[in-house]
Amino acid sequence: MKLINKSSFKIVLLPMIALMIASSFCNAKDKGTQFFWEIRSDSATVYLLGSIHVGKESFYPMADVIENAYNKSDYLVGEINLENAGIEDLMQKALFTGPTTLQSVLKEENYQFLKHFFDSVGILPMMYDRFKPWYAIVMYQGMNMGSETDISNDYGVDVYFQNKANRDKKEILELETPKEQIDYLIKMGDYADDIIEMEREGSSSNTAIETHNLIEAWERGDEKSLMKYFIDVDDNFPKLRDLMIQLVDERNVKMTQKIEEYLKTGKTYFVVVGAGHPIGENGIIELLKKTNKYKIKRK
């Protein structure tokens, strides 16, 4: 089993990716247990929703327990405020500006794999040769989803709640900064050949079905199934364990510290993070439980 599949990066990373590509679809409106928790201190409440960053119009409104929690919260908290996402800065860091090309920094077989795909979808060589490896990976993974899924990042869970907060004039806070998220994307470039080799190994699989299965696990609140996209390790790609520690575990620690700051106030916060962050032994929920300070209930 692979350490990271095509869907994994798009759940771990990030609202930034969702602003450039669409990656999954679902309808959780009438589902049961969600990736949704209530965390209480003596003075404050944090509602934590593990989300996906894209969706369909039929996805909304969400379950009453989630909508009601949002309504009673003083603040909406996202990984980032999408209005401050810094897409121009992101794109400046996505492209080579000098003589360096995508072909010159990748193994030839990996470059040819991406070249074949980009040629097939009509991207010109003069464009994709300027892609930095991490951006080429993001573009490949996003465009390889196919149009048949009929999904849009406009209906992402984070977008939905940030639009609601703007309409309601509810203040939006950030767990991370846009610069931090861009830096996480750039780190993918250090592992580009491993990631592309993994993509080559799994290129015969049906990405839409794979993603659909992942989203169904999210809809069911099936933590065990979802965790395989983040924890299971393929010995063929040991370096990717280090990347996922950076993309998930290290960020979880920082997010948990921020949430603990909220729990020292007298306010109520509605926090929306990618579905991979609350779960698992190194997830936000377990990190909070280990403090023995809070009452935590899955809703």
C-alpha positions as a Python dict, from the first residue, in 0.01 Angstrom:
ca = {
    (1, 'M'): (0, 0, 0),
    (2, 'K'): (130, 344, -85),
    (3, 'L'): (234, 595, 176),
    (4, 'I'): (56, 872, -7),
    (5, 'N'): (-193, 829, -289),
    (6, 'K'): (-322, 1082, -538),
    (7, 'S'): (-585, 1205, -295),
    (8, 'S'): (-364, 1236, 8),
    (9, 'F'): (-176, 1554, -78),
    (10, 'K'): (-495, 1731, -171),
    (11, 'I'): (-646, 1661, 170),
    (12, 'V'): (-332, 1740, 364),
    (13, 'L'): (-245, 2035, 147),
    (14, 'L'): (-426, 2269, 161),
    (15, 'P'): (-669, 2545, 83),
    (16, 'M'): (-394, 2676, -143),
    (17, 'I'): (-427, 2377, -374),
    (18, 'A'): (-802, 2404, -372),
    (19, 'L'): (-771, 2755, -507),
    (20, 'M'): (-591, 2616, -813),
    (21, 'I'): (-753, 2276, -868),
    (22, 'A'): (-1059, 2071, -776),
    (23, 'S'): (-997, 1731, -625),
    (24, 'S'): (-1296, 1549, -473),
    (25, 'F'): (-1671, 1544, -429),
    (26, 'C'): (-1938, 1442, -179),
    (27, 'N'): (-2274, 1507, -20),
    (28, 'A'): (-2255, 1487, 358),
    (29, 'K'): (-2584, 1661, 418),
    (30, 'D'): (-2773, 1362, 553),
    (31, 'K'): (-2486, 1158, 691),
    (32, 'G'): (-2429, 1035, 1044),
    (33, 'T'): (-2114, 1081, 1246),
    (34, 'Q'): (-1891, 1352, 1103),
    (35, 'F'): (-1530, 1443, 1163),
    (36, 'F'): (-1661, 1701, 1406),
    (37, 'W'): (-1573, 1761, 1771),
    (38, 'E'): (-1667, 1989, 2057),
    (39, 'I'): (-1375, 2087, 2282),
    (40, 'R'): (-1448, 2272, 2606),
    (41, 'S'): (-1229, 2440, 2865),
    (42, 'D'): (-1362, 2609, 3178),
    (43, 'S'): (-1413, 2931, 2984),
    (44, 'A'): (-1423, 2862, 2609),
    (45, 'T'): (-1551, 2626, 2342),
    (46, 'V'): (-1388, 2518, 2017),
    (47, 'Y'): (-1584, 2330, 1752),
    (48, 'L'): (-1344, 2144, 1523),
    (49, 'L'): (-1452, 2027, 1177),
    (50, 'G'): (-1225, 1803, 971),
    (51, 'S'): (-1313, 1903, 618),
    (52, 'I'): (-1241, 1869, 251),
    (53, 'H'): (-1152, 2173, 45),
    (54, 'V'): (-1387, 2115, -251),
    (55, 'G'): (-1740, 1986, -307),
    (56, 'K'): (-2075, 2015, -486),
    (57, 'E'): (-2364, 2254, -444),
    (58, 'S'): (-2578, 1970, -305),
    (59, 'F'): (-2328, 1939, -21),
    (60, 'Y'): (-2504, 2222, 164),
    (61, 'P'): (-2643, 2303, 408),
    (62, 'M'): (-2441, 2069, 625),
    (63, 'A'): (-2575, 1862, 914),
    (64, 'D'): (-2770, 2063, 1172),
    (65, 'V'): (-2518, 1994, 1447),
    (66, 'I'): (-2248, 2158, 1234),
    (67, 'E'): (-2456, 2451, 1112),
    (68, 'N'): (-2582, 2522, 1465),
    (69, 'A'): (-2230, 2515, 1607),
    (70, 'Y'): (-2118, 2766, 1346),
    (71, 'N'): (-2413, 2992, 1424),
    (72, 'K'): (-2330, 3010, 1795),
    (73, 'S'): (-1959, 3071, 1743),
    (74, 'D'): (-1800, 3412, 1785),
    (75, 'Y'): (-1526, 3341, 1533),
    (76, 'L'): (-1462, 3128, 1227),
    (77, 'V'): (-1109, 2987, 1215),
    (78, 'G'): (-958, 2842, 897),
    (79, 'E'): (-617, 2709, 808),
    (80, 'I'): (-587, 3041, 629),
    (81, 'N'): (-826, 3321, 541),
    (82, 'L'): (-884, 3249, 172),
    (83, 'E'): (-921, 3619, 99),
    (84, 'N'): (-559, 3663, 211),
    (85, 'A'): (-435, 3360, 22),
    (86, 'G'): (-154, 3533, -168),
    (87, 'I'): (-209, 3359, -501),
    (88, 'E'): (16, 3606, -684),
    (89, 'D'): (302, 3521, -450),
    (90, 'L'): (224, 3152, -494),
    (91, 'M'): (242, 3173, -873),
    (92, 'Q'): (567, 3370, -861),
    (93, 'K'): (720, 3082, -668),
    (94, 'A'): (567, 2819, -896),
    (95, 'L'): (763, 2899, -1214),
    (96, 'F'): (1129, 2902, -1312),
    (97, 'T'): (1240, 3242, -1441),
    (98, 'G'): (1596, 3163, -1556),
    (99, 'P'): (1752, 2889, -1768),
    (100, 'T'): (1645, 2610, -1530),
    (101, 'T'): (1366, 2389, -1668),
    (102, 'L'): (1149, 2112, -1530),
    (103, 'Q'): (1340, 1860, -1741),
    (104, 'S'): (1674, 1968, -1598),
    (105, 'V'): (1576, 1900, -1236),
    (106, 'L'): (1385, 1570, -1267),
    (107, 'K'): (1491, 1219, -1354),
    (108, 'E'): (1434, 1180, -1727),
    (109, 'E'): (1173, 905, -1691),
    (110, 'N'): (977, 1120, -1447),
    (111, 'Y'): (995, 1421, -1675),
    (112, 'Q'): (874, 1212, -1970),
    (113, 'F'): (582, 1087, -1760),
    (114, 'L'): (469, 1443, -1684),
    (115, 'K'): (545, 1559, -2039),
    (116, 'H'): (320, 1288, -2184),
    (117, 'F'): (38, 1392, -1953),
    (118, 'F'): (71, 1767, -2007),
    (119, 'D'): (92, 1717, -2385),
    (120, 'S'): (-225, 1505, -2371),
    (121, 'V'): (-424, 1778, -2197),
    (122, 'G'): (-302, 2056, -2424),
    (123, 'I'): (-48, 2235, -2207),
    (124, 'L'): (231, 2370, -2424),
    (125, 'P'): (594, 2273, -2356),
    (126, 'M'): (688, 2639, -2327),
    (127, 'M'): (452, 2650, -2028),
    (128, 'Y'): (515, 2324, -1845),
    (129, 'D'): (891, 2343, -1888),
    (130, 'R'): (878, 2648, -1661),
    (131, 'F'): (689, 2463, -1386),
    (132, 'K'): (885, 2399, -1070),
    (133, 'P'): (855, 2034, -967),
    (134, 'W'): (610, 2090, -682),
    (135, 'Y'): (380, 2291, -907),
    (136, 'A'): (402, 2031, -1183),
    (137, 'I'): (291, 1770, -928),
    (138, 'V'): (-1, 1985, -812),
    (139, 'M'): (-109, 2045, -1172),
    (140, 'Y'): (-81, 1678, -1263),
    (141, 'Q'): (-277, 1561, -959),
    (142, 'G'): (-549, 1820, -1005),
    (143, 'M'): (-596, 1783, -1380),
    (144, 'N'): (-580, 1404, -1360),
    (145, 'M'): (-904, 1399, -1163),
    (146, 'G'): (-1106, 1425, -1484),
    (147, 'S'): (-1407, 1643, -1559),
    (148, 'E'): (-1663, 1368, -1504),
    (149, 'T'): (-1665, 1426, -1130),
    (150, 'D'): (-1850, 1756, -1175),
    (151, 'I'): (-1694, 1919, -871),
    (152, 'S'): (-1574, 2269, -787),
    (153, 'N'): (-1350, 2431, -532),
    (154, 'D'): (-1621, 2700, -519),
    (155, 'Y'): (-1818, 2453, -306),
    (156, 'G'): (-1533, 2359, -74),
    (157, 'V'): (-1621, 2335, 294),
    (158, 'D'): (-1376, 2608, 388),
    (159, 'V'): (-1507, 2835, 110),
    (160, 'Y'): (-1865, 2771, 222),
    (161, 'F'): (-1801, 2875, 580),
    (162, 'Q'): (-1582, 3171, 489),
    (163, 'N'): (-1855, 3299, 259),
    (164, 'K'): (-2106, 3257, 542),
    (165, 'A'): (-1876, 3439, 783),
    (166, 'N'): (-1837, 3728, 539),
    (167, 'R'): (-2214, 3755, 500),
    (168, 'D'): (-2266, 3730, 876),
    (169, 'K'): (-1982, 3976, 947),
    (170, 'K'): (-1822, 3710, 1167),
    (171, 'E'): (-1451, 3764, 1219),
    (172, 'I'): (-1223, 3512, 1044),
    (173, 'L'): (-903, 3397, 1215),
    (174, 'E'): (-615, 3187, 1077),
    (175, 'L'): (-429, 2888, 1218),
    (176, 'E'): (-152, 2943, 965),
    (177, 'T'): (-34, 3220, 735),
    (178, 'P'): (-44, 3209, 355),
    (179, 'K'): (336, 3220, 354),
    (180, 'E'): (352, 2911, 575),
    (181, 'Q'): (123, 2723, 341),
    (182, 'I'): (322, 2826, 35),
    (183, 'D'): (638, 2706, 209),
    (184, 'Y'): (475, 2367, 271),
    (185, 'L'): (389, 2338, -98),
    (186, 'I'): (745, 2425, -196),
    (187, 'K'): (877, 2148, 31),
    (188, 'M'): (711, 1898, -202),
    (189, 'G'): (975, 1991, -458),
    (190, 'D'): (1246, 1830, -244),
    (191, 'Y'): (1067, 1496, -285),
    (192, 'A'): (951, 1545, -644),
    (193, 'D'): (1110, 1239, -802),
    (194, 'D'): (973, 1010, -531),
    (195, 'I'): (625, 1157, -564),
    (196, 'I'): (626, 1128, -943),
    (197, 'E'): (756, 770, -926),
    (198, 'M'): (467, 694, -692),
    (199, 'E'): (230, 852, -943),
    (200, 'R'): (381, 643, -1222),
    (201, 'E'): (334, 328, -1017),
    (202, 'G'): (-33, 408, -963),
    (203, 'S'): (-109, 570, -1297),
    (204, 'S'): (-329, 282, -1411),
    (205, 'S'): (-569, 325, -1119),
    (206, 'N'): (-898, 510, -1156),
    (207, 'T'): (-835, 837, -975),
    (208, 'A'): (-1200, 940, -967),
    (209, 'I'): (-1300, 611, -802),
    (210, 'E'): (-1008, 632, -560),
    (211, 'T'): (-1106, 982, -458),
    (212, 'H'): (-1473, 888, -435),
    (213, 'N'): (-1383, 607, -193),
    (214, 'L'): (-1182, 849, 15),
    (215, 'I'): (-1467, 1097, 30),
    (216, 'E'): (-1715, 824, 120),
    (217, 'A'): (-1492, 741, 417),
    (218, 'W'): (-1507, 1108, 517),
    (219, 'E'): (-1886, 1109, 483),
    (220, 'R'): (-1915, 802, 705),
    (221, 'G'): (-1679, 945, 962),
    (222, 'D'): (-1464, 636, 902),
    (223, 'E'): (-1138, 732, 1068),
    (224, 'K'): (-969, 397, 1010),
    (225, 'S'): (-1024, 410, 634),
    (226, 'L'): (-922, 773, 611),
    (227, 'M'): (-604, 720, 810),
    (228, 'K'): (-459, 484, 548),
    (229, 'Y'): (-416, 782, 320),
    (230, 'F'): (-181, 940, 574),
    (231, 'I'): (-16, 665, 777),
    (232, 'D'): (43, 352, 570),
    (233, 'V'): (399, 334, 439),
    (234, 'D'): (529, 177, 120),
    (235, 'D'): (892, 72, 167),
    (236, 'N'): (958, 183, -191),
    (237, 'F'): (914, 547, -88),
    (238, 'P'): (1067, 585, 261),
    (239, 'K'): (1157, 951, 209),
    (240, 'L'): (790, 1040, 181),
    (241, 'R'): (741, 953, 546),
    (242, 'D'): (954, 1256, 630),
    (243, 'L'): (743, 1474, 403),
    (244, 'M'): (418, 1364, 562),
    (245, 'I'): (561, 1431, 908),
    (246, 'Q'): (620, 1788, 793),
    (247, 'L'): (283, 1823, 619),
    (248, 'V'): (75, 1663, 894),
    (249, 'D'): (241, 1595, 1230),
    (250, 'E'): (444, 1914, 1264),
    (251, 'R'): (154, 2127, 1151),
    (252, 'N'): (-78, 1948, 1394),
    (253, 'V'): (142, 2055, 1685),
    (254, 'K'): (132, 2419, 1575),
    (255, 'M'): (-244, 2410, 1512),
    (256, 'T'): (-304, 2253, 1853),
    (257, 'Q'): (-103, 2527, 2022),
    (258, 'K'): (-319, 2787, 1850),
    (259, 'I'): (-639, 2608, 1952),
    (260, 'E'): (-518, 2596, 2312),
    (261, 'E'): (-477, 2973, 2299),
    (262, 'Y'): (-842, 3002, 2195),
    (263, 'L'): (-945, 2777, 2484),
    (264, 'K'): (-798, 3028, 2732),
    (265, 'T'): (-1046, 3295, 2624),
    (266, 'G'): (-1414, 3328, 2705),
    (267, 'K'): (-1521, 3291, 2344),
    (268, 'T'): (-1655, 3024, 2107),
    (269, 'Y'): (-1463, 2928, 1793),
    (270, 'F'): (-1563, 2726, 1486),
    (271, 'V'): (-1244, 2577, 1343),
    (272, 'V'): (-1225, 2420, 994),
    (273, 'V'): (-914, 2218, 904),
    (274, 'G'): (-830, 1950, 650),
    (275, 'A'): (-968, 1608, 743),
    (276, 'G'): (-625, 1459, 807),
    (277, 'H'): (-540, 1695, 1092),
    (278, 'P'): (-782, 1600, 1374),
    (279, 'I'): (-739, 1222, 1349),
    (280, 'G'): (-474, 966, 1436),
    (281, 'E'): (-234, 929, 1726),
    (282, 'N'): (-53, 1249, 1627),
    (283, 'G'): (-372, 1435, 1536),
    (284, 'I'): (-510, 1747, 1699),
    (285, 'I'): (-769, 1560, 1905),
    (286, 'E'): (-515, 1319, 2058),
    (287, 'L'): (-275, 1605, 2127),
    (288, 'L'): (-550, 1790, 2314),
    (289, 'K'): (-654, 1476, 2504),
    (290, 'K'): (-298, 1425, 2627),
    (291, 'T'): (-312, 1757, 2812),
    (292, 'N'): (-600, 1632, 3032),
    (293, 'K'): (-731, 1989, 3034),
    (294, 'Y'): (-1041, 1973, 2817),
    (295, 'K'): (-1375, 1802, 2773),
    (296, 'I'): (-1375, 1658, 2422),
    (297, 'K'): (-1679, 1508, 2254),
    (298, 'R'): (-1724, 1383, 1900),
    (299, 'K'): (-2055, 1510, 1770),
}
